[in-house]
């Protein structure tokens, strides 16, 4: 007997597969309809999820009518619901199952831009809703609000971000640190330093990135931290000081050449290289007066070898040869470094560090 050609009777096709395929295609993209965006925005503000996802569709499609509808709302409800969806995936406190094409991170990122100036809603409304949400009882909402406020560079959020450094949720604290990095306010320095003892590795690196962006006002705090017992803290301090390009960091870089941690020593050497000729005199004085260590010799060679001034290189060449020699001794190294420094200063090839500063 020949097998039936009916799909419902074949062994290879489950009886429900055709129905499931139809359901899946319908779930993938239900009809958007022809309701104008202003009506959808009103319905979405009222908490209606049907109007909400259709409005989201027009927003993702960059329909100018949808953007105008968002901007024309006369209260905060739509903005609050949008932030809730970005953070939690719900709408007006209700579960919100949107079609699969709108479940991506890109969709939420695109919706976040509606809070930015000249991108959707009124700036005053956007900032007001975000500041309120920054102290929400829901961690995900706080995190989303702080993220957007940081992108906005909203100076009014400074105190909120400082307070959020003590938030019990790590993700919220991290967004607060990133926001403070963007604001670059010296007022955040004490709070950032205070947050270091309880910060994990990622948060620690982010805190130092924020201090580096704040710049000169953060240098005193970074110099204090550069003597920490933690090699990880010292390394991050020197890395941040390199980014500030502040001359007050030179003594910290020189001191780091003798650090017991090799990574810290090399970060100090890289910082001195970026200081150019300003790093030569303190390195030579350190070799002439301090106890010579293996790592100090290695990092000093790196610093001196990266000086490309054609006038200076002949003076440094004998010392570099000596430091690279396996027969070099701690007794002869200080004397030779002292002689090289004196010759550079006497011949006017190297100006005293005090006059250069």
Residue, then its C-alpha position, 0 to 999 in steps of 0.5 A: x500500500x502506497x504511503x499517504x501524501x497527506x502531511x497530517x498522515x506522514x511519519x516525518x511531519x508532526x501533525x501540529x507542525x503546520x499550525x505551529x509554523x503559522x503561529x510562529x509567523x504570526x508571533x514574529x510580526x503581528x499586524x501593526x495596523x494604521x492607528x496614527x502614532x499620536x493615538x498610540x502614544x496616548x494609549x501607551x501612556x495610559x498603560x495599554x501594551x498593544x498601543x505600546x508595542x505598535x508605537x515602539x515599532x514606529x520608533x524603531x522605524x524612525x518614523x518622525x510622527x512617532x518621535x513627535x508623538x513622544x515629544x508632545x506628551x503632556x505628562x511623565x507617564x510615557x517616559x516612565x513606561x519607556x524607562x521601565x521597558x528598557x530596564x525590566x521589559x515590562x510596561x506599566x507594571x505588567x508583563x510585556x511580550x513584544x514580537x521577537x524582532x523587538x526583543x534585541x538589545x539594539x531596540x532598548x538602546x534605540x529607545x534610550x536615545x529618546x531621553x537624549x536632547x533633541x532626540x525625542x522627549x523634552x529635556x526637562x521631562x527626560x531629566x526629571x524622570x531619570x533622576x526620580x528613577x535613579x533612586x527607584x526601589x528596583x535595581x535594574x531601573x536605577x542602573x538604566x537611569x544612571x546609564x542614560x544620565x551618564x550618557x547625557x552628561x547631566x550635571x544635575x545627576x552628580x549627587x545621585x551618582x555619588x550616592x549610588x557609589x554606595x548602592x548594594x547592587x554592583x551593576x548600579x555602582x558600576x554605572x555610577x562610576x562610569x557616569x562620574x567619569x563622563x561628568x569629570x567633576x572634581x567634587x566626585x574625587x573623595x567619593x571615588x577614593x572612598x569606594x575603592x576598598x570595597x570595589x572589585x577588579x572591574x570597578x577599581x579599574x573604572x574608578x581610576x579611569x574616572x580619576x584620570x578623566x577628572x585630571x589635575x584635580x585628582x592628582x593629589x589623591x592619586x599621589x596618595x594612593x600611589x604608596x598603597x600596600x596593594x600592587x594593583x592599586x599602585x599600578x592603577x594609580x600610575x596608569x591614571x597619572x600617565x593619562x593626566x600628563x601632570x608633572x607632579x607625577x614624576x617623583x611617583x614614577x621614579x619611586x616606582x622604578x624600585x617597586x617590588x612589583x615588576x608591573x608597577x615598576x614598568x608602569x612607572x618607566x612608561x610614565x617617565x618616557x611620556x614625560x620626555x626630557x623631564x624624566x632624565x634628571x630624576x632617573x639619573x639622580x635615583x641611580x646616583x643616590x638610591x640603592x640599586x636594584x635589578x628592576x631599577x636598572x632594567x627600567x632605567x635602561x628602558x627610560x634612558x633608551x627612549x630618549x631620542x634627542x640627538x644631543x643627549x644620546x652621546x652622553x647617555x650611551x656610556x651609562x646605557x652600555x654599563x647598565x646593560x653589562x653583566x659586569x656592572x656593579x652597584x659601586x660603579x653605577x651611582x658614580x657613572x650616573x652622577x658624572x653623566x648628569x653633571x656633564x648634561x647640566x654643565x653643557x646645557x644639554x639638559x636643563x635642571x628639572x626645576x627650571x623646566x617645570 
